[in-house]
Amino acid sequence: MTNGDIRLPPGSFEEKFVRSGGHGGQNVNKVATAVQLRFSPALSGLPFPVQDRLRALAGSRLTGDGDIVIIASEYRTQEQNRQAARDRLKELVARALRPPKHRHATKPTRGSKRRRLESKKRRSDVKRDRRLLD
């Protein structure tokens, strides 16, 4: 599978066709059109930082073995679902290939400090006025 200059070796992913639920009438009950694409980042040959980002992006699609499972069942044909699953995997890998932007720490501006203290003072005055006088 390729995406521009991204090449994933054929052994790093496996496709399995299963029956899908939902609309489709008897076709759904008879034909296995949904695709389960299981991708193993460890076998992909991707750099380790990219693999780590890929696992983080996968979220609930990540299995206990460290594989990523993508299920596509929105179409009524195997080929369309296969392409949908592969496109989702390509998009996930492309996102993982982009390194995260580094955050540059900044100080609060003088104005923001002043506004924060003024709002605290106003809130303090409101609470003070609510107190019972002894």
N, C-alpha and C positions, 0 to 999 in steps of 0.2 A: 504494500500500500504506500502511495506517495502523496505528498502535499507540497508542491513546489520543490524545494530541495530537501524536504523531510522524507526519509525512507525508513519504513518500519519493516524489519525482516518478517517473512511469512510465518515463522515459528513463534513469533511474539504474540500473535492473536489467533483466536479460534472462534468460528461461527457455528452456532447450533440453531436449528429451526424448531420452534415449538408452536403449539396451538395458542392462538391469542383469544382473549375474551372480547366482549363488546359487540358492536354492530357487525352485521355480515350474514345473518341468518344461518342456514345450514352450512354455508361455506366455512364459517368459523369453526364449526364442530368437526369438519372433515379434513381441512387442509391446515398444515403447519406453516403459517405465513409469518409469524412473529420471529424476529431474529434476536438471539442472545449472543452478543459479541463479548468475548472474554479476552482482555488484554493484559499481558504481564509486563510491567515496566522493567523488571529485572532482566528479562530476555530481549529487551528492545534495543540495547546498545546505546541508549541515550545517556548523557552524562549524569552523574549522581545528583547534582543539585536540581536538574530538570526532573529527574525521577521523584525527588522529594516534593517539588512543587506540584507535580502531576498527582501524587497521592493526596496532597492537601486539597487540591481542586476537586478531586473525585468525590469527596464527602461520603454520602451514604452508598455510593456505587462501589466503594472499596470493600473487598472481602477480607476475611481473616488471613488469607494466604498472601495478601498484598496485590491481588489481581483487581482489575477494574472491570465491572460488568455493565454493559450498556444494552438495554432492551428497547427495540424499536418495533412497534406494532400498530403504527398509525395508518399504514397503507394496507391494501388488500392483496398485494402480490409480494412474494418473497424478494424479488429483485429490488423493488422500491424500498422495502424495509431494510434490506442489506445495505443499500446505498445510504439511507438515512442514518443507520448505526455507524457506518464508516465515516460519514460526514461529521457526526457528533464527536467521534474519537479524534478525527483530524483537528477539529476546533479546540478540543481539550488539550491536545499536544501542542498546538500552536500557542495557546495561552500560557502553557507551562514553559515554553521556550523563551518567552519574554521575561527577562529578569525584573524583579520588582524595583520600583523607583525608590531611591533612598530618601528618607525624610530628613530635611535640614531643620534642626531645632532653631526656633526663633523665640525672641523674648516678647512678652506682651508690650504693646505700645503704651506710651504715657497716658494717652487718652482713654484707652481701654481700662487701665488701672484706675484712673480717676472716676470713670463711669461705674465701675464695679464698687468702689468705695462709697460713691454717692447712693447707689441703690441699697447697699448694706445700711447706710445711715438712715435712709428713709424707712426701711423695714424696721430698724431698731426704734425709731421714733414712734411708729405705729404700735409696736408692742409695748413700748414704755407708756404710751397714753392709755392702754387698756388696763394697766395695773391699778389695783385699788390703792387709794391714798390712805395711809395709816395715821 
